[in-house]
Amino acid sequence: MGIGETPVSQDVNDVFQAELFSDWTVAEDGLTWTFNIRKGVPFHKGYGEVTSEDVIWYFEEFGSPESLNGHARHVRRLLLDAEGSPIQALDDYTVQASTSLPQFDMLLRLARPNIGAITSKRQAVELGDEAAAQDGAATGPWEIVEHLSGSYWRMKAVEGHWRKTPDFAELYFYNIPEESTRVANFQTGKLDTMQMALDSKPVIDQVEDIEYMRVAFGGTLQVSLGLGNFHIPELERPAWDPELPWVSASHDVNSEEWERARKVRLAMAMAIDKELIVETLLRGVGNTLAAWGWEANMHRLPEDMQEREYNPEKAMQLLAEAGYPDGFEITLTPDIRGIPSEVEACEAVAVMWESVGIRTRVNRVPYATIAPVYRVREYTGANCHGTAGVSDPMNLLGNAFSSNASGIIGFEHPQLDELLERASRIVDDEERYKVAVEAARFIWDNVVDEALYSVDILWPLSAKVQDWGQYLEHGDRRYLTGTEYAKHR
């Protein structure tokens, strides 16, 4: 929202830019990172300027074992590595951290708005964590004036902000869960932009002087076919039910059990008409996607991985070969994550599976309810999971398919673990992509998941506001950022 600022940012070309950190260096061995903090950047509400003490305190709090944030483990891995050298101050404006192994994603993580918005240690000490969290003193171009939990935030422009003073004096953010209410408020001029479902576009198009700010590859959606896939005793995971058709009782990729389950997953993938989903649900602002996480890098993948064949007849043949000529039953859960048409697309997949004999029950529960079940590997169905588009596929693959992952996919395999681990230790982009493609090949051949589409995010703009898309930060493309650059139209 512009209240806080990240240590670094990622621009629309995915180039890293200095923000709270004025510059940085990494040692030749890729282990030690040194960050210089921009001098003279003040916290809101008179809490002094940002120093090393604030940066270290913030990341120690964020990455503590008690932290509930899903990204805390990445902060521990990158900045609090006990086997390396956890983040420490070299002076008031310089911090340094060393990792025991090279980490390619240091800057990628520091550019994420949900990881790195540094806040004041002094405020937290004086007011207590809870009060400080409600009225945080950060460094962004907007300062919180008042808020009502779950309702709205009112912010004022920070005059003389070190980076950019906003053109508007005030900024209001409203929490309006209902799409119809958001649309009505936009139509009547009470909102200048909003998170918009693509189904609402024909209505929004009728608003006088409407313009759209477009974010390419803003979101992606895929179907996880490997949830509850199999049990690997040495990884100490729960014993899933190997009787499930898409589950292999063995993790030997050359075994009969593995091939039978792989055929079932391939049938499930081939039964999905992605073109139809994009054409009918995305309204021209998305594209079919062959490999999850590769939306901005499809050119790096082999030609045979550019598109999965849609062939329901072949799907039914594969099911028969695997021993399921009459199909089977499965539960499919749409994870509601703010990706355009995610629920509707998941329901469309269910209908397509039904057409080849896979009897599908759609499990409509909030993501907050089902996510803990994923993480402890107790879910034995399939799910549709959306994420922001990523500039580097490893930023997603390591999160989703590793045995140390948070559980949104629920698939793990020693071969894939080895590839992902190897790729994550390669700092050189081109060399890392070579190994990442090997991992993508394993995922593709074994049909661990099936990517559905990438979609651009549209932010409708009222007649009062100009497009500021060139200033949006791409650390997470789902977020509305750079609002300080919005100008009167």
N, C-alpha and C positions, 0 to 999 in steps of 0.2 A: 504493500500500500504506500510505500515511500516513507514510512516512519523510521525504518532502519536501513542500514547499508551493509552490504557484504564486503569482505576483505578484497575480493576481486569480482569483476563482472564479466559476462560473456555477451558480446554484441550480436547484432542480427546476422553477422557473417561468422559467428562462432569463434571469434578471436577474443582472447582474454585481455581485459583492460584493467588498469589499476583503479582501485576505488579507495577503501580505507587503508589498504596497503599500497604505498606509493611505488614500490618495486620489490622484486624478489630474486633470489638466485637458488640454484640447486647444484649440489656437488656433482662431480663427474661420475661418481658411483651411483648417483640417483638416490642416496640415502638421506642426506642432510639438506633441509630447506631453511633458508634464512629470509625473513620477511621484515621489511622496513615499514613502520606505521607512519602514515601521513601526520606530520606535526601540525598542531594548532587546530585540530578538528574538535569542536565543542559538543558535548552532550546537551540534549534538551534540558530545560528547567534549571539551568545553572549548576550542573553537576561536574563542571570542569571539563578538561579535554581528554581525549582517548589516549591511554598510555599502555605500555606492555602489561601492567598489572590488570587492567580491565580485560584485555584480550585473553590472557592466561586464565583469569577467573571465569570468563564466559565459557571457554571451551572445556574447562574442567567441570563446570556445572552441567553443560550440555551433554558431555560424554560420560558422566558418572554412571556407575552400574545401576543407580536408582532412577536414572532418566527414563521417561516413558516414550521419548521421541524415537520413532523408528529408524532415524539416521544416526542415533547415538553411537552405534557400533562402528560406524565409519570414522567418526571423530576419534574414538578410542584407537582405531587402527592407524590413523594418519598422524594424529597429534599427541596421543597419550600412550604410545607404544613403550611398555615397560622393558621390552628387550632391546629397544633402541635408546633414545633419549627424549623423554616427554618434553613438551613445549616449555621453554624457559626464557627468561629475559636476559639479553646481552647488555641492554641499557634501557632507558625509559621508552625508547621508540623502536627497539629491535627485538624480535623474538626468533627463536630457532628451535626446530624439532628434527629429530632423526628417527628413522624407521629401521627395523632390523633387516628388511628387504625393500627393494625399490617398489614404489607405488605410483602407477601411472596417473591416478585420478585425483591427486592433491588439489589442483586448481579447479577441476570439475566440481568437486565437493564444496570448495570454498566459495564458488560462484552461485550456489543454490540459495535462494532467499529463505528457505525453511531450515537452513543450517547456520548461516553466518551473519545474521543481523546483530552486531555487537551492541550490548547495552551496558549501562553503568554499574560497576561494582559498588561504588559509594552509595548509590540510591538503594540498592538491594540491602546493604548493611544497615542503612539508616531507617528504611521503611519496612524491611522484611520482604522475603521473597514474594509472598502472595500479593501484597500491595504494589510492589514494584512491577510485577507481571501485569497487573491491571492498568497501570499508568506509566508504561515504560519510558525511561529516558534513553533514547537512542540518538542517532546522528543524522537522520534523513532530512530531506527538504520539507517534510510535514511533521508538525508536532501535535500530539494528542491534546485536545482541549477538554472534551468530555465524551463519555460513551455510556451506553446502556447495554449490558451484557445480552448478546443474542439479538440486538435490535439495530444499533447504529454506532458509528464513531464519527465525531466531528474533529477536524484537524485544521490548524492554521498554517499558512505559509511561513517558513523560517526566513526572515529577512536577512539578506547578505549571506545566504548559505554558501559554504565554501565551493560547492560544485554548481548549483543552479537554484536561484530563487524562483519559485513557481510563478506563473503569470496570473493564476487565480489566487484570491486572498484566502479562500476556504475550500476544503474538500470534505465531502460527506460520503461515507460508505454505509450502505444499508444492507442488513441481512434480510433478504426476502426469499424464502425458500420456494414459493409457488411461482412457476413460470408465468401463469396468466396474470398474476399481480405485477410481476416485473414488466411484462409487456404493456399492461394498462398504464403503469406509471411512466414508461418511456413514451407511449403515445400521447400522453397529456403533458409532456414536458417536465415532469417531476424528476426524471432521471436523464442524465446526459450520455450514459452508456450502461451496459449491463451484460451479465453472462447470459447468452442467448442459446436456446435450443434451436436446432436447424428447422424444426417443424414450424417455428414462429417466423421464419424469414419472409414468407409471402405477406404476412400481416405487417411486419416491420418495414417491408419495401414500400408500403403505402404512406409511411410517415413523410411529411414534407421535408425536402432537402436532406434526406437520410444519406449518410455515407457509412462505409464499413472500413474498419481497420483490420487487416488480414494478417494472421500469423501462420506462416507456412509450417507444415509438420507439427502443428500445435499439440496434437494428441494421436494416440494409436490405440487400437483394440485388438486383442487376440483371444483365442480359445485355448485354455490349458487342458491338454488331453492326458497329462501325466500325473495328475493329482492322485495320490494313493497308488503310485505305480508299482512299487515292489519293495521288499524289505531287504536291506543289506545289513546283516548282523554286525559287521565290524564298524558300521557307522552308528550303531546303537539307536536305530529308529524303530518306531512301533511296527509290529507285524501287521501289515495290511492284508486284506482279504485277497488272496491270489485267485479266487474263483471269479473275480470280476473280469469280464471279457477283455478289457483294455489293459489289464494288469498282467505282468509276467511274473511267474513264480521263481524265475531265475534272472540274474542280471548278466548272464553270459549271452552276449549278442549273437552268438552262433548256435544257441540252443533252440530246440523246437518251441519251447514255451515263449521265448522272446519273440520269435518270428510270428507266432500265432497272435500274440497281443499287438505286435507292430502292424500286422495286416488289419486288425480291427481299427487301430488308430488311423491308419491310412484311409480306410473306408470312411471313417468319420470326417476326415479332412476333405476327401474327394466329393462328399455329399453336399458341401457348402458352396453355394453360388455367390461368390463375393461380388461379382459384377452387378448382380441384381441388388444386393444390399447397398452398394455405393450409389447406384443409379436411383433407387427409390428412397433411401433414407438420408443420404448426405447432400443431395440437391446440388451436385456439381462442385462441392468444395472439398472433396476427398479422393483418394485413390486406393485401389486394391493393394494389399501388402503381402509379400511372399515370406518375409522373414522379420520377425519381431525385433525391433531395435535397430534395424538396418534402413529405415525409411530415408535417411539422408545419405546413405552409402550403398545403395543397391548396386551401383556400378562396380563395386568391389567383389561382388559375388559371382560365381560361375553362372553361365547362361541357363543351365538346367535348374537353377534355384531362383530364377526370376519370377516364376509363376507356377502355382500348383494347378494341375488339371482338374476342372470340374467335370465329373463323370459319375452320375448317380447309378448308372447301370453297372459300371465297374465296381462301384462301392458295394453294391449288393452281391456281386460275384465274390469280392474279397471276404465279405462277411460269411458267405457260404463256405469258402475254402477254409476259413478259420474255425468252422464248426458252429456258426450261428445263422443258419439260413432263415430262421424266423425272427432274427434280431434279438434284442435284449432291452432291459430297462436301465435308465441312467438319470441322475439328477444333474441339472445344469443351473448354476447360480450366476446371475449378473452382478458383478461387483460395481456398485454405484460410486464412481470416482470423478464425475464431472466431465467425462468425455462425450462429445456430441453423439447422440443416437445409440449410446452403449446398451441401454436396456432393450430398445426396439430391435437392435441388431442381434442381441442374444436370443430374443424370442424368435427371430427369423431363423436362426440356426436350429432351434428346437423343432420348428416346423419342417425344415429341410431334413433333419435326422429322422423325423417321423415318416417321411416319404420313402425312406429306404429300410424301414422296419425297426428303427431304434426308438423305442417308446420313451419319451423325454418328459420329465417333470421339471418345470421351471421353479426354482426355489427363490422366491422374492423376499429377501431379508436385507436389512441394512448392512453395509460393509463392516461397520463397527461391530456388528454382532457375529458375523461369520469369520472375520479376519483372525481372531484368536484360535479358532478351530483349524484354520489353515496352518498357523504357525506351529502348532503341536502335532501336525500331520495326522489329524483324526478325520479329515474330510475325504470321502471316497467317491467323489463325483467329478464333474468337469465344471469349469467356471470361465466366464468372460471377464478379462481383466484389462483395464485401460491405464495408460500412463501418458505423461507428457512425451512429446517427441524428443529424441536424444541426438546429440551431435556425434557421439562415439558409442557404438554398440556395446562396448565393454562396460559402459556405465550402467547398462541394464542387465546384460547377461550374467555378470558376476553377482548381481542382486537376486536374480530370479532362478538360476539353474544350478547354483552351487549347493553343496551339502550344508554349507553354513548360511544359506539364504534364509530370508524371513518366512518362507513357506507359501508364497503366493502361487508358486507353480507346484511344489511338492514333488519334483522330480530330481533325482540325484543319481549319479553314476560315476564310478572311479575314473573312467576314461574322460568324461566331460570335466570332472573336477581337475584332473591333471592339465587339461588344455586351458581351462579358465585361469587356473593358478599361474601357469606359465605366461599367459598373455598379460595378466595383471602386473607382472614383474618387469615388463618391457616398456621403457619410457619412450623409446623411439616409435613414432606413430606408424611408419610404414612396416617396420618389423613386427609390431604388435598386431597389425591388421592381418598379417599372414597367418598367425596362430589363431586369431579370432575367427577367420574364415574356416579353419579346421573345426572349431567348436560349432560354428553355424552349420557345417556339413553334418556333424553328428546329430544335431537337433533336427535338421531337415530330414535326413535319411530315416531316423527313428521316430519321426512324427511326435516329438515330445509336446509340441504345441502347434497351433495353426494360426498364423497372423491373419487378421481380417482386413484391416484398412488403416491408413493414416489419414488424418483429417486436419484441414486448416481450421483455426479458430477465428470466428468473426466477432468483432466487437462493434456493434452499431453505435454510430456517433450522431448526436443531435445536431441541429443547425447552429448550435452555439460553440461547437468544439471542432478544431482542426485535427486531422490525422497526425499522430506523432509516432507512427510505427517504426520509423528509422531509429528511434531512441529506446525501443523496448529492449529489456535485458532477457537473454535466452538461457539463463541458468535453469529456469523451469518455465517453459513456454506457456503453461496454463495460467500463469499469474499476470494480472494487469499491473505492469510496472511503468516506470518512466513518466508518471503522471505530472511531474514537475515540468515536463516539456510540452504539455498540452497548452494550446493557445486558443484565444477567442477566434471564431471564424468570422 
